[in-house]
Amino acid sequence: MAVRFLSVTRRYSIDLCRLTPSAVNRSVEGLFSTAAEHRSAGDDCHGDDGDDDHSHSVTHVRTLETRTRKLEGQVHDLTERYKRALADSDNVRRRTQKFVEAAKIFGIQSFCRDIVEVADLLEKVEEGDGVQQLTQYMAHIQGRLQDIFTKHGLEKMSPVGSTYDPYQHEIVCHTPAEGVELGTIAVVKQDGYMLHGRTIRHAHVGIAVKTQEQ
């Protein structure tokens, strides 16, 4: 306490030699009172700082809680959107599958409708018809059938005189080269057909070869 008193006297420049004992006591009491007030004021300042820190921490926690609730809401919303997208995708896949199955079943509907006309023509053939009349009638049916094939992209191959193509022809025999070049197709045993340029049945052909007489 003596040290504090001396420091206070230096701070306030008090001449102790000129003071009476009663004045010294009053001066000392006043100085200690002033020091106590400064100390109390310092303590109060420190208390205010503690309250400010606590208030700031509470505000920060509340801000984090608000952000957390907002993020949780966004996650929930995105999850629901994802589930709806999956459901929509599954519905589209099922509808597409139904369309494909229907196309497979009814894709030849137009072709079948035209073929039925040929069947009607065949049913009109009577046993009593003469050979010439029957021949003309069959030629008419064949022409009508070829028209139907052309309409739907079905084409009969005409390979005689052409070279062998494994994607279109199947060799079933060899025949003497008469009127055709060696190694080319000389005869067709069974017609081949192509649908829109794709082979759907290979033509059974015979290849021209050189005989001993030749």
Backbone as CSV, one residue per row, in Angstrom:
resi,resn,N_x,N_y,N_z,CA_x,CA_y,CA_z,C_x,C_y,C_z
1,MET,0.843,-1.209,0.000,0.000,0.000,0.000,0.869,1.246,0.000
2,ALA,2.004,1.164,0.701,2.911,2.310,0.721,3.427,2.610,-0.658
3,VAL,3.714,1.566,-1.402,4.206,1.749,-2.776,3.157,2.404,-3.621
4,ARG,1.891,1.950,-3.456,0.795,2.552,-4.223,0.623,4.021,-3.845
5,PHE,0.793,4.331,-2.557,0.644,5.720,-2.106,1.707,6.596,-2.738
6,LEU,2.956,6.091,-2.767,4.032,6.874,-3.348,3.805,7.096,-4.842
7,SER,3.301,6.044,-5.520,3.054,6.209,-6.960,1.959,7.211,-7.208
8,VAL,0.988,7.245,-6.314,-0.112,8.204,-6.479,0.390,9.618,-6.262
9,THR,1.281,9.777,-5.231,1.807,11.126,-4.945,2.637,11.630,-6.105
10,ARG,3.381,10.741,-6.761,4.170,11.159,-7.920,3.254,11.570,-9.063
11,ARG,2.122,10.801,-9.252,1.219,11.098,-10.356,0.557,12.443,-10.181
12,TYR,0.197,12.800,-8.921,-0.535,14.052,-8.695,0.382,15.172,-8.150
13,SER,1.714,15.015,-8.014,2.698,16.057,-7.620,2.308,16.743,-6.289
14,ILE,2.170,15.956,-5.219,1.792,16.491,-3.899,3.070,16.712,-3.081
15,ASP,3.211,17.896,-2.483,4.371,18.237,-1.648,4.010,17.924,-0.210
16,LEU,4.478,16.770,0.284,4.096,16.302,1.610,4.732,17.159,2.721
17,CYS,5.828,17.794,2.433,6.525,18.575,3.471,5.737,19.798,3.887
18,ARG,4.922,20.337,2.998,4.167,21.548,3.276,2.791,21.252,3.868
19,LEU,2.417,20.002,3.973,1.086,19.663,4.489,1.149,19.404,5.988
20,THR,0.058,19.786,6.685,-0.094,19.467,8.112,-0.527,18.025,8.239
21,PRO,-0.410,17.479,9.467,-0.812,16.069,9.627,-2.255,15.835,9.214
22,SER,-3.161,16.760,9.622,-4.564,16.543,9.238,-4.746,16.665,7.744
23,ALA,-4.011,17.577,7.129,-4.114,17.740,5.675,-3.550,16.531,4.958
24,VAL,-2.467,15.981,5.540,-1.888,14.763,4.939,-2.889,13.646,4.958
25,ASN,-3.573,13.506,6.154,-4.574,12.419,6.230,-5.668,12.610,5.195
26,ARG,-6.129,13.891,5.068,-7.199,14.130,4.094,-6.710,13.877,2.656
27,SER,-5.480,14.261,2.410,-4.934,14.056,1.059,-4.783,12.577,0.749
28,VAL,-4.302,11.819,1.752,-4.129,10.364,1.546,-5.461,9.702,1.301
29,GLU,-6.447,10.107,2.152,-7.780,9.510,1.975,-8.347,9.843,0.585
30,GLY,-8.134,11.086,0.173,-8.638,11.476,-1.153,-7.950,10.726,-2.265
31,LEU,-6.631,10.566,-2.118,-5.905,9.845,-3.164,-6.347,8.393,-3.255
32,PHE,-6.499,7.751,-2.064,-6.952,6.343,-2.090,-8.359,6.229,-2.629
33,SER,-9.170,7.206,-2.324,-10.535,7.185,-2.853,-10.530,7.299,-4.372
34,THR,-9.669,8.186,-4.883,-9.567,8.351,-6.345,-9.049,7.082,-7.015
35,ALA,-8.048,6.435,-6.373,-7.494,5.194,-6.922,-8.541,4.089,-6.931
36,ALA,-9.345,4.054,-5.837,-10.395,3.031,-5.751,-11.427,3.234,-6.838
37,GLU,-11.751,4.523,-7.101,-12.728,4.797,-8.149,-12.207,4.358,-9.512
38,HIS,-10.916,4.647,-9.765,-10.339,4.213,-11.046,-10.350,2.698,-11.162
39,ARG,-10.060,2.018,-10.088,-10.044,0.555,-10.109,-11.435,0.005,-10.358
40,SER,-12.413,0.634,-9.663,-13.789,0.191,-9.839,-14.240,0.417,-11.271
41,ALA,-13.856,1.557,-11.819,-14.227,1.846,-13.213,-13.598,0.836,-14.153
42,GLY,-12.342,0.434,-13.876,-11.685,-0.584,-14.718,-12.383,-1.913,-14.641
43,ASP,-12.788,-2.286,-13.397,-13.519,-3.551,-13.244,-14.822,-3.529,-14.010
44,ASP,-15.509,-2.373,-13.945,-16.777,-2.283,-14.669,-16.557,-2.428,-16.166
45,CYS,-15.484,-1.866,-16.668,-15.196,-1.980,-18.100,-14.968,-3.430,-18.495
46,HIS,-14.213,-4.139,-17.650,-13.974,-5.563,-17.943,-15.270,-6.343,-17.899
47,GLY,-16.152,-6.017,-17.037,-17.443,-6.710,-16.978,-18.254,-6.479,-18.229
48,ASP,-18.239,-5.249,-18.740,-18.977,-4.953,-19.970,-18.416,-5.739,-21.141
49,ASP,-17.059,-5.864,-21.186,-16.454,-6.644,-22.273,-16.908,-8.094,-22.226
50,GLY,-17.034,-8.669,-21.045,-17.494,-10.055,-20.918,-18.918,-10.217,-21.414
51,ASP,-19.771,-9.235,-21.073,-21.161,-9.300,-21.545,-21.228,-9.199,-23.061
52,ASP,-20.395,-8.338,-23.639,-20.389,-8.199,-25.102,-19.958,-9.493,-25.787
53,ASP,-18.926,-10.156,-25.229,-18.469,-11.419,-25.824,-19.554,-12.471,-25.769
54,HIS,-20.276,-12.556,-24.652,-21.341,-13.546,-24.510,-22.476,-13.282,-25.500
55,SER,-22.819,-11.997,-25.629,-23.884,-11.630,-26.565,-23.486,-11.965,-28.001
56,HIS,-22.220,-11.709,-28.341,-21.740,-12.021,-29.694,-21.773,-13.526,-29.957
57,SER,-21.418,-14.335,-28.963,-21.434,-15.791,-29.121,-22.858,-16.298,-29.354
58,VAL,-23.805,-15.774,-28.585,-25.207,-16.190,-28.747,-25.714,-15.829,-30.132
59,THR,-25.368,-14.618,-30.581,-25.803,-14.192,-31.928,-25.208,-15.085,-33.001
60,HIS,-23.948,-15.459,-32.853,-23.288,-16.328,-33.824,-23.939,-17.707,-33.865
61,VAL,-24.257,-18.246,-32.699,-24.906,-19.564,-32.627,-26.266,-19.523,-33.303
62,ARG,-27.024,-18.468,-33.039,-28.347,-18.352,-33.664,-28.236,-18.241,-35.182
63,THR,-27.214,-17.514,-35.640,-27.003,-17.399,-37.089,-26.694,-18.751,-37.711
64,LEU,-25.844,-19.530,-37.021,-25.514,-20.867,-37.523,-26.740,-21.776,-37.525
65,GLU,-27.568,-21.672,-36.499,-28.786,-22.478,-36.454,-29.720,-22.128,-37.606
66,THR,-29.820,-20.829,-37.895,-30.673,-20.390,-39.016,-30.160,-20.935,-40.338
67,ARG,-28.844,-20.841,-40.540,-28.262,-21.367,-41.773,-28.448,-22.875,-41.875
68,THR,-28.318,-23.573,-40.756,-28.494,-25.024,-40.752,-29.908,-25.404,-41.160
69,ARG,-30.903,-24.703,-40.580,-32.298,-25.002,-40.945,-32.544,-24.714,-42.419
70,LYS,-31.927,-23.644,-42.948,-32.104,-23.311,-44.355,-31.493,-24.385,-45.249
71,LEU,-30.290,-24.862,-44.907,-29.641,-25.908,-45.683,-30.413,-27.211,-45.612
72,GLU,-30.954,-27.535,-44.438,-31.760,-28.746,-44.314,-32.989,-28.670,-45.213
73,GLY,-33.592,-27.489,-45.283,-34.751,-27.319,-46.165,-34.378,-27.493,-47.629
74,GLN,-33.207,-26.958,-48.012,-32.765,-27.109,-49.399,-32.464,-28.571,-49.730
75,VAL,-31.850,-29.291,-48.798,-31.564,-30.707,-49.014,-32.853,-31.490,-49.171
76,HIS,-33.831,-31.189,-48.344,-35.131,-31.875,-48.445,-35.788,-31.596,-49.793
77,ASP,-35.716,-30.343,-50.233,-36.331,-29.971,-51.516,-35.633,-30.688,-52.672
78,LEU,-34.306,-30.724,-52.655,-33.568,-31.411,-53.713,-33.837,-32.906,-53.703
79,THR,-33.985,-33.483,-52.520,-34.285,-34.911,-52.421,-35.639,-35.227,-53.037
80,GLU,-36.633,-34.392,-52.756,-37.960,-34.607,-53.334,-37.930,-34.451,-54.851
81,ARG,-37.184,-33.460,-55.329,-37.070,-33.291,-56.786,-36.412,-34.505,-57.430
82,TYR,-35.383,-35.033,-56.780,-34.693,-36.211,-57.310,-35.621,-37.414,-57.367
83,LYS,-36.438,-37.595,-56.334,-37.382,-38.710,-56.325,-38.419,-38.563,-57.435
84,ARG,-38.905,-37.327,-57.633,-39.883,-37.107,-58.711,-39.257,-37.351,-60.081
85,ALA,-37.984,-36.929,-60.241,-37.302,-37.149,-61.522,-37.131,-38.632,-61.799
86,LEU,-36.801,-39.406,-60.778,-36.669,-40.853,-60.944,-38.004,-41.472,-61.335
87,ALA,-39.079,-41.041,-60.680,-40.403,-41.568,-61.003,-40.797,-41.227,-62.437
88,ASP,-40.539,-39.973,-62.858,-40.856,-39.573,-64.229,-40.039,-40.378,-65.238
89,SER,-38.768,-40.587,-64.935,-37.915,-41.360,-65.839,-38.402,-42.797,-65.970
90,ASP,-38.834,-43.375,-64.859,-39.344,-44.742,-64.891,-40.639,-44.820,-65.697
91,ASN,-41.484,-43.804,-65.574,-42.731,-43.784,-66.351,-42.443,-43.668,-67.842
92,VAL,-41.482,-42.806,-68.192,-41.109,-42.662,-69.604,-40.554,-43.969,-70.153
93,ARG,-39.729,-44.648,-69.356,-39.153,-45.921,-69.802,-40.247,-46.958,-70.041
94,ARG,-41.227,-47.011,-69.147,-42.310,-47.978,-69.308,-43.159,-47.660,-70.533
95,ARG,-43.463,-46.374,-70.742,-44.261,-46.007,-71.911,-43.513,-46.320,-73.207
96,THR,-42.196,-46.021,-73.219,-41.396,-46.310,-74.404,-41.367,-47.803,-74.687
97,GLN,-41.256,-48.606,-73.634,-41.242,-50.057,-73.807,-42.565,-50.544,-74.387
98,LYS,-43.667,-49.955,-73.939,-44.973,-50.329,-74.486,-45.075,-49.952,-75.959
99,PHE,-44.558,-48.761,-76.309,-44.593,-48.330,-77.706,-43.772,-49.270,-78.589
100,VAL,-42.611,-49.699,-78.089,-41.754,-50.606,-78.857,-42.451,-51.947,-79.055
101,GLU,-43.060,-52.458,-77.989,-43.769,-53.733,-78.101,-44.939,-53.628,-79.069
102,ALA,-45.659,-52.497,-78.999,-46.779,-52.298,-79.920,-46.286,-52.193,-81.360
103,ALA,-45.133,-51.533,-81.558,-44.576,-51.411,-82.911,-44.188,-52.779,-83.459
104,LYS,-43.648,-53.636,-82.587,-43.278,-54.977,-83.032,-44.512,-55.780,-83.443
105,ILE,-45.583,-55.597,-82.698,-46.790,-56.391,-82.965,-47.558,-55.844,-84.162
106,PHE,-47.737,-54.515,-84.205,-48.585,-53.914,-85.229,-47.802,-53.209,-86.335
107,GLY,-46.472,-53.343,-86.326,-45.669,-52.675,-87.341,-45.934,-53.180,-88.749
108,ILE,-46.359,-54.442,-88.891,-46.641,-55.019,-90.209,-48.139,-54.985,-90.515
109,GLN,-48.868,-54.155,-89.799,-50.317,-54.091,-89.991,-50.674,-53.702,-91.423
110,SER,-49.991,-52.681,-91.950,-50.276,-52.240,-93.314,-49.918,-53.332,-94.314
111,PHE,-48.794,-54.001,-94.106,-48.384,-55.092,-95.003,-49.399,-56.222,-94.976
112,CYS,-49.840,-56.570,-93.796,-50.823,-57.655,-93.675,-52.143,-57.289,-94.358
113,ARG,-52.541,-56.019,-94.235,-53.781,-55.578,-94.876,-53.692,-55.719,-96.393
114,ASP,-52.512,-55.448,-96.962,-52.346,-55.605,-98.406,-52.279,-57.081,-98.809
115,ILE,-51.651,-57.894,-97.992,-51.553,-59.324,-98.305,-52.933,-59.979,-98.300
116,VAL,-53.806,-59.481,-97.445,-55.161,-60.032,-97.390,-55.854,-59.890,-98.748
117,GLU,-55.564,-58.830,-99.466,-56.156,-58.656,-100.790,-55.717,-59.772,-101.737
118,VAL,-54.459,-60.168,-101.643,-53.965,-61.273,-102.475,-54.652,-62.569,-102.076
119,ALA,-54.843,-62.754,-100.786,-55.561,-63.951,-100.337,-56.977,-63.979,-100.882
120,ASP,-57.620,-62.817,-100.956,-58.969,-62.754,-101.545,-58.944,-63.155,-103.013
121,LEU,-57.933,-62.730,-103.726,-57.817,-63.096,-105.138,-57.627,-64.597,-105.308
122,LEU,-56.824,-65.200,-104.442,-56.595,-66.636,-104.540,-57.866,-67.429,-104.253
123,GLU,-58.682,-66.933,-103.364,-59.915,-67.635,-103.037,-60.927,-67.608,-104.185
124,LYS,-60.768,-66.642,-105.086,-61.701,-66.527,-106.210,-61.369,-67.478,-107.354
125,VAL,-60.212,-68.141,-107.252,-59.841,-69.094,-108.296,-60.747,-70.319,-108.196
126,GLU,-61.347,-70.697,-109.289,-62.262,-71.838,-109.316,-61.640,-72.986,-110.096
127,GLU,-61.985,-74.198,-109.685,-61.414,-75.384,-110.324,-61.863,-75.517,-111.772
128,GLY,-63.021,-74.979,-112.108,-63.540,-75.133,-113.464,-62.921,-74.205,-114.474
129,ASP,-62.110,-73.285,-114.055,-61.492,-72.339,-114.978,-60.517,-73.066,-115.900
130,GLY,-60.436,-72.592,-117.141,-59.502,-73.176,-118.080,-58.072,-72.815,-117.749
131,VAL,-57.162,-73.533,-118.435,-55.743,-73.325,-118.167,-55.326,-71.901,-118.511
132,GLN,-55.794,-71.408,-119.674,-55.413,-70.066,-120.082,-55.948,-69.020,-119.109
133,GLN,-57.210,-69.200,-118.709,-57.811,-68.261,-117.778,-57.103,-68.313,-116.428
134,LEU,-56.765,-69.536,-116.016,-56.074,-69.698,-114.733,-54.685,-69.073,-114.786
135,THR,-54.017,-69.212,-115.926,-52.680,-68.633,-116.069,-52.742,-67.113,-115.995
136,GLN,-53.693,-66.534,-116.663,-53.850,-65.082,-116.621,-54.177,-64.600,-115.208
137,TYR,-55.015,-65.364,-114.532,-55.408,-64.974,-113.183,-54.223,-65.035,-112.229
138,MET,-53.392,-66.078,-112.370,-52.214,-66.208,-111.511,-51.198,-65.114,-111.813
139,ALA,-51.096,-64.727,-113.085,-50.188,-63.631,-113.434,-50.662,-62.335,-112.804
140,HIS,-51.966,-62.153,-112.779,-52.525,-60.957,-112.141,-52.212,-60.949,-110.641
141,ILE,-52.360,-62.109,-110.020,-52.068,-62.213,-108.584,-50.591,-61.948,-108.311
142,GLN,-49.731,-62.515,-109.152,-48.296,-62.311,-108.959,-47.923,-60.841,-109.125
143,GLY,-48.525,-60.167,-110.112,-48.255,-58.749,-110.309,-48.711,-57.920,-109.115
144,ARG,-49.878,-58.285,-108.606,-50.377,-57.579,-107.435,-49.464,-57.811,-106.228
145,LEU,-48.974,-59.010,-106.091,-48.075,-59.330,-104.978,-46.768,-58.557,-105.090
146,GLN,-46.230,-58.437,-106.284,-44.999,-57.691,-106.470,-45.207,-56.209,-106.180
147,ASP,-46.380,-55.683,-106.525,-46.688,-54.282,-106.201,-46.691,-54.063,-104.691
148,ILE,-47.232,-55.017,-103.953,-47.259,-54.925,-102.488,-45.842,-54.968,-101.936
149,PHE,-45.018,-55.855,-102.494,-43.634,-55.949,-102.038,-42.895,-54.625,-102.260
150,THR,-43.060,-54.039,-103.435,-42.397,-52.774,-103.751,-42.878,-51.662,-102.836
151,LYS,-44.168,-51.641,-102.553,-44.738,-50.619,-101.682,-44.098,-50.641,-100.296
152,HIS,-43.791,-51.816,-99.809,-43.259,-51.954,-98.446,-41.742,-52.137,-98.428
153,GLY,-41.073,-51.888,-99.547,-39.612,-51.942,-99.571,-39.038,-53.332,-99.692
154,LEU,-39.852,-54.302,-100.066,-39.386,-55.679,-100.232,-39.045,-55.913,-101.701
155,GLU,-37.803,-56.300,-101.966,-37.312,-56.422,-103.335,-36.759,-57.815,-103.575
156,LYS,-37.158,-58.405,-104.709,-36.634,-59.730,-105.080,-35.300,-59.556,-105.804
157,MET,-34.331,-60.383,-105.456,-33.008,-60.295,-106.073,-33.029,-60.877,-107.488
158,SER,-32.144,-60.328,-108.301,-31.943,-60.844,-109.663,-30.450,-61.061,-109.863
159,PRO,-29.898,-62.141,-109.294,-28.444,-62.297,-109.258,-27.812,-62.965,-110.474
160,VAL,-28.597,-63.447,-111.428,-28.017,-64.165,-112.564,-27.053,-63.261,-113.326
161,GLY,-25.835,-63.764,-113.542,-24.804,-63.031,-114.266,-23.928,-62.169,-113.369
162,SER,-24.287,-62.027,-112.114,-23.483,-61.213,-111.194,-22.513,-62.095,-110.422
163,THR,-21.597,-61.475,-109.729,-20.619,-62.229,-108.939,-21.230,-62.643,-107.601
164,TYR,-20.637,-63.663,-107.037,-21.128,-64.207,-105.773,-20.880,-63.231,-104.626
165,ASP,-21.912,-63.007,-103.810,-21.827,-62.143,-102.629,-22.317,-62.942,-101.427
166,PRO,-21.425,-63.257,-100.487,-21.844,-64.085,-99.339,-22.925,-63.446,-98.474
167,TYR,-23.097,-62.116,-98.585,-24.126,-61.446,-97.801,-25.504,-61.536,-98.463
168,GLN,-25.531,-61.974,-99.723,-26.799,-62.050,-100.438,-27.091,-63.433,-101.005
169,HIS,-26.047,-64.215,-101.244,-26.220,-65.486,-101.956,-25.717,-66.664,-101.126
170,GLU,-26.280,-67.825,-101.442,-25.825,-69.078,-100.842,-25.654,-70.097,-101.970
171,ILE,-24.435,-70.583,-102.125,-24.146,-71.519,-103.210,-24.704,-72.894,-102.849
172,VAL,-25.529,-73.427,-103.721,-26.123,-74.750,-103.490,-25.694,-75.761,-104.551
173,CYS,-25.109,-75.267,-105.656,-24.667,-76.177,-106.705,-23.702,-75.466,-107.643
174,HIS,-23.099,-76.271,-108.552,-22.258,-75.749,-109.625,-22.834,-76.238,-110.946
175,THR,-22.780,-75.380,-111.910,-23.390,-75.704,-113.199,-22.457,-75.285,-114.326
176,PRO,-22.515,-75.974,-115.468,-21.654,-75.594,-116.593,-21.905,-74.164,-117.026
177,ALA,-20.822,-73.494,-117.375,-20.909,-72.101,-117.788,-21.425,-72.038,-119.218
178,GLU,-22.660,-71.765,-119.365,-23.284,-71.649,-120.679,-23.936,-70.277,-120.790
179,GLY,-23.323,-69.398,-121.526,-23.839,-68.047,-121.716,-23.471,-67.077,-120.610
180,VAL,-22.725,-67.529,-119.624,-22.283,-66.652,-118.530,-20.804,-66.852,-118.293
181,GLU,-20.185,-65.916,-117.639,-18.758,-66.010,-117.355,-18.500,-67.016,-116.248
182,LEU,-17.320,-67.582,-116.278,-16.921,-68.526,-115.236,-16.883,-67.830,-113.874
183,GLY,-17.379,-68.515,-112.876,-17.351,-67.982,-111.524,-18.515,-67.073,-111.182
184,THR,-19.362,-66.768,-112.151,-20.538,-65.937,-111.871,-21.741,-66.824,-111.593
185,ILE,-22.824,-66.206,-111.204,-24.046,-66.948,-110.884,-24.763,-67.295,-112.184
186,ALA,-24.987,-68.596,-112.367,-25.597,-69.065,-113.610,-27.068,-69.406,-113.438
187,VAL,-27.475,-69.784,-112.262,-28.854,-70.211,-112.062,-29.296,-69.878,-110.638
188,VAL,-30.588,-69.640,-110.483,-31.165,-69.350,-109.164,-32.136,-70.467,-108.818
189,LYS,-31.872,-71.166,-107.741,-32.734,-72.248,-107.294,-33.865,-71.749,-106.392
190,GLN,-33.595,-70.682,-105.654,-34.618,-70.076,-104.788,-34.349,-68.585,-104.709
191,ASP,-35.403,-67.807,-104.967,-35.236,-66.356,-104.974,-34.867,-65.834,-103.583
192,GLY,-34.029,-64.801,-103.603,-33.701,-64.102,-102.369,-34.404,-62.760,-102.329
193,TYR,-34.576,-62.227,-101.108,-35.305,-60.962,-100.944,-34.526,-60.042,-100.015
194,MET,-34.684,-58.728,-100.313,-34.077,-57.693,-99.481,-35.172,-56.738,-99.033
195,LEU,-35.085,-56.311,-97.766,-36.040,-55.356,-97.216,-35.303,-54.054,-96.926
196,HIS,-35.634,-53.022,-97.721,-34.973,-51.712,-97.597,-33.458,-51.856,-97.648
197,GLY,-32.972,-52.700,-98.568,-31.541,-52.862,-98.771,-30.880,-53.875,-97.860
198,ARG,-31.616,-54.490,-96.951,-31.047,-55.493,-96.046,-31.562,-56.880,-96.434
199,THR,-30.628,-57.813,-96.533,-31.004,-59.168,-96.929,-31.824,-59.831,-95.830
200,ILE,-33.024,-60.299,-96.201,-33.846,-61.043,-95.242,-33.937,-62.530,-95.610
201,ARG,-33.575,-62.856,-96.862,-33.453,-64.258,-97.262,-32.420,-64.353,-98.388
202,HIS,-31.403,-65.198,-98.171,-30.361,-65.379,-99.181,-30.921,-66.129,-100.390
203,ALA,-30.434,-65.747,-101.548,-30.809,-66.459,-102.778,-29.956,-67.711,-102.913
204,HIS,-30.588,-68.838,-103.212,-29.869,-70.092,-103.446,-29.457,-70.123,-104.914
205,VAL,-28.167,-70.130,-105.143,-27.673,-69.971,-106.511,-26.710,-71.098,-106.883
206,GLY,-26.516,-71.214,-108.217,-25.527,-72.132,-108.765,-24.453,-71.342,-109.476
207,ILE,-23.193,-71.705,-109.253,-22.058,-70.980,-109.823,-21.604,-71.674,-111.111
208,ALA,-21.332,-70.852,-112.123,-20.865,-71.392,-113.405,-19.421,-71.850,-113.289
209,VAL,-19.169,-73.118,-113.712,-17.822,-73.681,-113.660,-17.486,-74.225,-115.042
210,LYS,-16.193,-74.440,-115.273,-15.726,-74.976,-116.539,-15.824,-76.477,-116.524
211,THR,-16.402,-77.060,-117.592,-16.526,-78.523,-117.697,-15.369,-79.080,-118.478
212,GLN,-15.281,-80.429,-118.494,-14.200,-81.065,-119.206,-14.295,-80.815,-120.698
213,GLU,-15.541,-80.763,-121.230,-15.709,-80.509,-122.656,-15.206,-79.119,-123.038
214,GLN,-15.336,-78.183,-122.059,-14.892,-76.829,-122.338,-13.375,-76.721,-122.234
